[in-house]
Amino acid sequence: MREITVYSKPNCPACRMLKRRFTDLGTEFNEISLPTPEAIEKFHESYPLVAKLPFVVVTNDEQVEDTWMGFEVSKVNKYSK
């Protein structure tokens, strides 16, 4: 089963746009908010090369299918079908 996880932070315009687009398209996703520097530091332990948020991880049967940084309309549309 496909799962979408969105890593975001408060007051992030791109994060809000991405989440709104998924919601408007009726796509379920899990959100993990990174509200503090400590939370972001812990996040970077798992994803050291991620330079910006939102960061999206798409898994299918617990295998990573795709990842991306930022608000990419084409990717949101692709996984909202």
C-alpha positions as CSV (number, residue, x, y, z in Angstrom):
1,M,0.0,0.0,0.0
2,R,1.3,3.4,-0.9
3,E,1.9,6.0,1.9
4,I,2.9,9.6,1.6
5,T,4.8,11.3,4.4
6,V,5.3,15.1,4.3
7,Y,8.0,16.6,6.5
8,S,7.2,20.3,7.1
9,K,7.8,23.2,9.5
10,P,5.6,26.0,10.8
11,N,5.4,29.2,8.8
12,C,6.6,27.5,5.6
13,P,4.7,28.8,2.6
14,A,5.8,25.9,0.3
15,C,4.8,23.4,3.0
16,R,1.3,24.9,3.3
17,M,0.9,24.9,-0.5
18,L,1.9,21.3,-0.8
19,K,-0.3,20.1,2.0
20,R,-3.3,22.1,0.6
21,R,-2.8,20.6,-2.9
22,F,-2.7,17.1,-1.5
23,T,-5.9,17.9,0.5
24,D,-7.7,19.5,-2.4
25,L,-7.0,16.4,-4.5
26,G,-8.3,14.1,-1.8
27,T,-4.9,12.5,-1.2
28,E,-4.2,11.1,2.2
29,F,-0.8,11.9,3.7
30,N,1.0,11.7,7.0
31,E,2.6,15.0,8.2
32,I,5.6,15.1,10.5
33,S,6.1,18.7,11.7
34,L,9.6,19.9,12.6
35,P,8.8,22.9,14.8
36,T,12.2,23.2,16.6
37,P,15.9,23.3,15.7
38,E,16.2,20.0,17.7
39,A,13.5,18.3,15.6
40,I,15.2,19.5,12.4
41,E,18.6,18.2,13.7
42,K,17.1,14.8,14.4
43,F,15.4,14.8,11.0
44,H,18.9,15.4,9.4
45,E,20.2,12.3,11.1
46,S,18.0,10.3,8.8
47,Y,18.1,12.6,5.8
48,P,21.4,14.4,5.9
49,L,21.3,15.6,2.3
50,V,17.9,17.3,2.5
51,A,18.4,21.0,2.1
52,K,14.8,22.4,2.3
53,L,11.3,21.6,3.3
54,P,8.8,20.3,2.6
55,F,10.4,17.0,2.0
56,V,8.1,14.2,0.8
57,V,8.7,10.4,1.0
58,V,6.5,8.1,-0.9
59,T,6.6,4.4,0.1
60,N,4.9,1.4,-1.4
61,D,4.8,-1.7,0.7
62,E,7.4,-0.1,3.0
63,Q,9.9,0.4,0.1
64,V,10.8,4.0,-0.8
65,E,9.3,4.7,-4.2
66,D,10.1,8.4,-4.5
67,T,11.4,11.5,-2.6
68,W,11.5,15.1,-3.3
69,M,12.1,18.5,-1.8
70,G,9.8,21.5,-2.2
71,F,6.4,22.0,-3.8
72,E,6.5,20.0,-7.1
73,V,3.1,20.2,-8.7
74,S,3.8,17.4,-11.1
75,K,4.9,15.0,-8.3
76,V,1.8,15.9,-6.2
77,N,-0.4,15.3,-9.2
78,K,1.3,12.0,-10.0
79,Y,0.8,10.5,-6.6
80,S,-2.7,11.9,-6.2
81,K,-4.2,9.6,-9.0
